[in-house]
Amino acid sequence: MILISSDRIIGLQGGAGTGTTRTLATLKHAVKHCGKEIAGYEFEDFAPTTRAAALLAESGIKTQTSQRFLRSSR
């Protein structure tokens, strides 16, 4: 569903250890290697804590805490 959605923002939520990081890494890989140029696609993840953000960043996806995102000027 995530790969075929026309939505600009898609949320994926799951508790610790449920496979959300692996799912995001797999999705990023699929989009990157699907054989099509997909303009404007950028994976960015938000986590509730700094520790969770650091773990998610290990999957190669731009990650920051939700608090930092909400306080940013973008």
C-alpha distances in whole Angstrom, upper triangle without the diagonal:
4,6,5,6,10,10,13,13,10,12,11,14,16,20,22,22,18,17,15,17,16,12,13,16,14,11,14,16,13,13,17,17,15,18,18,19,16,19,18,16,17,16,18,18,20,22,24,27,29,29,25,24,27,25,21,23,24,21,22,20,22,22,24,25,24,28,28,26,27,30,30,31,28
4,6,5,9,9,10,10,7,9,9,13,15,18,20,20,17,15,13,15,14,11,10,13,11,8,11,13,11,10,14,15,14,17,16,17,14,16,15,12,13,12,14,14,17,19,22,24,26,26,22,21,24,22,18,20,21,18,18,16,18,19,21,22,21,25,25,22,24,27,26,28,24
4,6,9,10,11,12,10,12,12,16,18,21,23,22,20,17,15,16,15,12,11,13,11,7,10,11,8,8,11,12,10,13,12,14,11,14,14,11,13,12,15,16,19,21,24,27,28,28,24,23,25,23,20,21,22,18,18,16,18,20,23,24,23,27,27,24,26,29,28,29,26
4,7,9,11,12,11,14,15,18,20,24,26,25,22,20,18,20,19,15,15,17,15,11,13,15,12,10,14,15,12,14,13,14,12,15,15,13,15,15,18,19,22,24,27,30,31,31,27,26,28,27,23,24,25,22,22,20,21,23,25,27,26,29,29,26,28,31,30,30,27
4,5,8,9,8,12,13,17,19,23,25,25,22,21,18,20,19,16,15,17,16,13,14,17,14,12,16,17,15,17,15,16,13,15,14,12,14,14,16,18,20,22,25,28,29,30,26,25,28,26,23,24,26,22,22,19,21,22,24,25,23,27,27,24,25,28,27,28,24
4,6,9,9,13,15,19,22,26,28,28,25,24,21,22,22,19,17,20,19,15,16,18,16,14,17,19,16,18,15,15,12,13,12,11,14,15,17,18,21,24,26,29,30,31,28,26,29,28,24,25,27,24,23,21,21,22,24,26,24,27,27,23,24,28,26,26,23
4,6,7,10,13,16,20,23,26,27,24,22,19,21,21,18,16,19,19,15,16,19,17,15,18,20,18,20,18,17,14,14,12,11,13,13,15,16,18,21,23,26,28,29,25,24,27,26,23,23,26,23,22,19,19,20,21,22,20,23,24,20,21,24,23,23,20
4,7,10,13,17,20,23,25,26,24,23,19,20,21,18,16,18,19,15,15,18,17,14,17,20,18,20,17,16,12,12,9,9,10,11,12,14,16,19,22,24,25,27,24,22,25,25,21,21,24,21,20,17,17,18,19,20,18,21,21,17,18,21,20,20,16
4,7,10,13,17,20,22,23,21,20,16,17,19,16,14,17,17,14,14,18,17,15,17,20,19,22,20,18,15,14,12,10,10,10,10,11,12,16,18,21,22,24,21,19,22,22,18,19,22,19,19,15,15,15,16,17,15,18,18,15,16,19,18,19,16
4,7,10,13,17,19,20,18,17,13,15,16,13,11,15,15,12,13,17,16,14,17,20,19,22,20,19,16,16,14,12,12,10,10,11,12,15,17,20,22,23,19,18,21,20,17,18,21,18,18,15,15,15,16,17,15,19,19,16,17,21,20,21,18
4,6,10,13,16,17,15,14,11,13,15,12,11,14,15,13,14,18,17,16,19,22,21,24,23,22,19,20,17,14,13,11,11,9,10,12,14,17,19,20,16,16,19,18,15,17,19,17,18,14,15,14,15,15,13,16,18,15,16,20,20,21,19
4,7,10,13,14,11,11,7,10,12,9,8,12,13,11,13,16,16,16,19,21,21,24,23,23,20,21,19,16,15,12,11,9,10,11,13,16,18,18,15,15,17,16,13,16,17,15,16,14,15,14,15,15,14,17,19,17,18,21,22,24,22
4,7,10,12,10,10,7,10,12,11,11,14,15,14,16,19,19,19,22,24,24,28,27,27,24,25,22,19,18,15,13,11,10,10,11,14,17,17,13,14,17,15,13,16,18,16,18,15,16,14,15,14,13,17,18,17,18,21,22,25,23
4,7,8,6,8,6,9,11,10,11,14,15,15,17,20,20,21,23,25,25,29,29,29,26,27,25,22,20,17,16,13,12,11,12,14,17,16,12,14,16,14,13,16,17,16,18,16,18,16,17,16,15,18,20,19,20,24,24,27,26
4,6,6,8,8,10,13,13,14,16,18,18,20,22,23,24,26,28,28,32,32,32,29,31,28,25,23,19,18,14,13,11,11,13,16,14,11,13,16,13,13,17,17,17,19,18,19,17,17,16,15,18,20,20,21,24,25,29,27
4,6,8,8,9,11,13,14,15,17,18,20,21,23,24,26,27,28,32,32,32,30,31,29,26,23,20,18,15,14,11,11,12,14,12,9,12,13,11,11,15,15,15,18,17,18,16,16,15,16,19,20,21,22,25,26,29,28
4,6,8,9,10,11,13,14,16,17,19,20,22,23,25,26,27,31,32,32,30,32,30,26,24,20,19,16,16,14,15,15,17,14,11,14,15,11,12,15,15,14,18,17,20,17,19,18,19,22,23,24,25,28,29,32,31
4,6,8,9,9,12,14,14,15,18,19,20,22,24,25,25,29,30,30,28,30,28,25,23,19,19,16,16,14,16,17,19,17,13,16,17,14,13,17,16,15,18,17,20,18,20,19,20,23,24,24,25,28,29,32,30
4,6,5,6,9,10,10,12,14,15,16,18,20,21,22,25,26,27,25,27,26,22,20,17,17,14,15,14,16,17,19,16,13,15,16,12,11,14,14,12,15,15,17,16,18,19,19,23,24,23,25,28,28,31,29
4,5,5,6,9,10,10,12,14,15,16,18,20,21,24,24,25,22,24,22,19,17,13,13,11,12,11,14,15,17,15,11,12,14,11,9,12,13,11,13,12,14,13,15,16,16,20,21,20,22,25,25,27,25
4,5,5,6,9,10,11,12,14,15,17,18,20,23,24,24,22,23,22,18,16,12,12,9,11,11,14,14,15,13,10,10,11,8,6,9,9,7,10,9,12,11,14,15,16,19,20,19,21,24,24,26,25
4,5,5,6,9,10,11,12,14,15,16,18,21,22,23,21,23,22,19,17,14,14,13,15,15,18,18,18,17,14,14,14,11,9,11,10,7,11,11,14,14,17,18,20,23,23,22,25,27,27,30,28
4,5,5,6,9,10,10,12,14,15,16,20,20,21,19,21,20,16,15,12,13,12,14,15,18,19,20,19,15,15,16,14,11,13,13,10,12,11,15,15,18,19,19,23,23,22,24,27,27,29,27
4,5,5,6,9,10,11,12,14,15,19,19,19,17,18,17,13,12,8,10,9,12,13,16,18,18,17,14,13,14,12,9,11,11,8,9,8,11,11,14,16,17,20,20,19,21,24,23,25,23
4,5,5,6,9,10,11,12,14,17,18,18,17,19,18,14,13,10,11,11,14,15,18,19,19,18,15,14,14,12,9,10,9,6,7,7,11,12,16,18,19,23,22,21,24,26,25,27,25
4,5,5,6,9,10,10,12,15,16,17,16,19,18,15,14,12,14,14,17,18,21,22,22,21,18,17,18,15,13,14,13,9,11,11,14,16,19,21,22,26,25,24,26,29,28,30,27
4,5,5,6,8,10,10,14,14,15,13,16,15,11,11,9,12,12,16,17,21,22,23,22,19,18,19,17,14,14,15,11,11,10,13,15,18,20,21,24,24,22,25,27,26,28,25
4,5,5,6,9,10,13,13,13,12,14,13,10,9,7,10,11,15,17,21,22,22,21,18,17,17,16,13,13,13,9,9,8,11,13,17,19,20,24,23,21,24,26,24,26,23
4,6,5,6,8,11,12,13,13,15,16,12,12,11,14,15,18,20,24,25,24,23,21,19,19,18,15,15,14,10,10,10,14,16,20,23,24,27,26,24,27,30,28,29,26
4,5,5,6,9,10,12,11,14,15,12,13,12,15,16,20,22,26,27,27,26,23,22,22,21,17,18,17,14,13,13,16,19,22,25,25,29,28,26,29,31,29,31,28
4,6,5,8,8,9,8,11,12,8,10,10,13,15,19,22,25,27,27,26,24,22,23,21,18,18,18,15,14,13,15,18,21,24,24,27,26,24,27,29,27,28,25
4,6,8,8,8,8,11,12,9,10,11,14,16,20,23,26,27,27,27,24,22,22,21,18,17,17,14,12,12,15,18,21,24,25,28,27,25,28,30,27,28,25
4,5,8,9,10,13,15,13,14,14,18,20,23,26,29,30,30,29,27,25,25,23,21,20,19,16,15,15,18,21,25,28,28,32,30,28,31,33,31,32,29
4,6,8,9,13,15,13,15,15,19,21,24,27,30,32,32,31,28,27,27,26,23,22,22,19,18,17,20,23,26,29,29,33,32,29,32,34,32,33,30
4,7,9,13,15,14,16,17,21,24,27,30,34,35,34,34,31,29,30,29,25,25,25,21,20,20,22,25,29,32,32,35,34,31,34,36,34,35,31
4,6,9,12,12,14,16,20,23,26,29,33,34,34,34,31,29,30,29,26,25,25,22,20,20,21,25,28,31,31,34,33,30,32,35,32,32,29
4,6,9,9,12,15,18,21,25,28,32,33,32,33,30,28,29,28,25,24,25,22,19,18,20,23,26,29,29,32,30,27,30,32,29,29,26
4,6,6,9,12,15,18,22,25,29,30,30,31,28,26,27,26,23,22,23,20,18,17,18,20,23,26,26,29,27,24,27,29,26,26,23
4,6,9,12,15,18,22,25,28,30,30,31,28,26,27,27,23,22,24,21,19,17,17,20,23,25,25,28,26,23,25,27,24,24,20
4,6,10,12,16,18,22,25,27,27,28,26,23,24,25,21,20,22,20,18,15,15,17,19,22,22,24,22,19,21,23,21,20,16
4,7,10,13,16,19,23,25,24,26,23,20,22,22,18,17,19,17,15,12,12,15,17,20,20,23,21,18,21,23,21,21,17
4,6,10,13,16,20,21,21,22,20,17,18,19,15,14,16,14,12,9,9,11,14,17,17,20,18,15,18,20,18,18,15
4,7,10,13,17,18,18,19,16,14,15,15,12,11,14,11,10,6,7,9,12,14,15,18,17,14,17,19,18,19,16
4,7,10,14,15,15,16,14,11,13,14,10,10,13,11,10,6,5,6,8,11,11,14,13,11,14,16,14,16,14
4,7,10,12,12,13,10,8,11,11,8,8,12,10,10,7,6,5,7,8,9,12,12,10,13,15,15,17,15
4,7,9,10,12,9,7,10,11,9,10,13,13,13,10,9,6,5,5,5,9,9,8,10,13,13,16,14
4,6,7,9,6,5,9,9,8,10,13,13,14,12,11,7,6,5,6,9,10,10,12,14,15,18,17
4,7,9,7,7,11,12,11,13,16,17,18,15,14,11,9,6,6,7,10,11,12,14,15,19,19
4,5,5,6,9,10,11,12,15,16,17,16,15,11,9,6,8,9,10,12,13,14,16,20,20
4,5,5,6,9,10,10,13,15,16,15,13,10,8,6,9,10,10,12,14,15,16,19,20
4,5,5,6,9,10,11,14,15,15,14,11,10,9,12,13,13,15,18,18,19,23,23
4,5,5,6,9,10,12,14,13,13,9,9,8,11,13,13,14,17,18,19,22,22
4,5,5,6,9,10,11,10,9,6,6,6,9,11,11,12,15,16,16,19,19
4,5,5,7,9,10,10,10,8,8,9,13,14,13,15,18,19,18,22,21
4,5,5,8,10,10,11,9,11,11,14,17,16,17,20,21,21,25,24
4,5,6,8,7,8,7,9,10,13,16,15,15,18,20,20,23,21
4,5,5,5,6,5,8,11,14,16,15,15,18,20,19,21,20
4,5,7,9,9,12,14,17,20,18,19,22,23,22,25,24
4,6,9,10,13,15,18,21,20,19,22,24,23,26,24
4,7,9,12,15,18,20,19,18,22,23,21,24,22
4,6,10,13,15,18,16,15,18,20,18,21,19
4,7,11,12,15,13,12,15,17,15,17,15
4,7,9,12,10,10,13,15,14,16,15
4,6,8,7,7,10,11,11,14,13
4,5,5,6,9,10,11,14,14
4,6,5,6,9,10,13,13
4,5,5,6,9,12,13
4,5,5,6,10,11
4,5,5,8,8
4,6,8,9
4,7,9
4,6
4
